[in-house]
Amino acid sequence: MAKRDPQFKTAFSFTSSLQRHYGALQVFALGDDEMPVIKDEILSDEEGLSRPGVVKAIDEFKTAVYGEEYNE
């Protein structure tokens, strides 16, 4: 039985808890000694969210939804 391809992408995002669970199942099933490093795939892309166009779009959305006088 081959290990799961780390490049495999699914249409569904798993929580980090499920990712760890499936990683543990894989270790158990394959008789490995070590738990694989699990990358949390649902974390926000901080670099992408800090791009000027994205920041502007977020600010415009907040203004449209909450108004000019909204304080965070």
Buried (B, 14 or more C-beta within 10 A) or exposed (E): EEEEEEEEEEEEEBEEEEBBEBBEEBBEEEEEEEEBEBEEEEEEEEEEEEEEEEEEEEEEEEEEEEEEEEEE
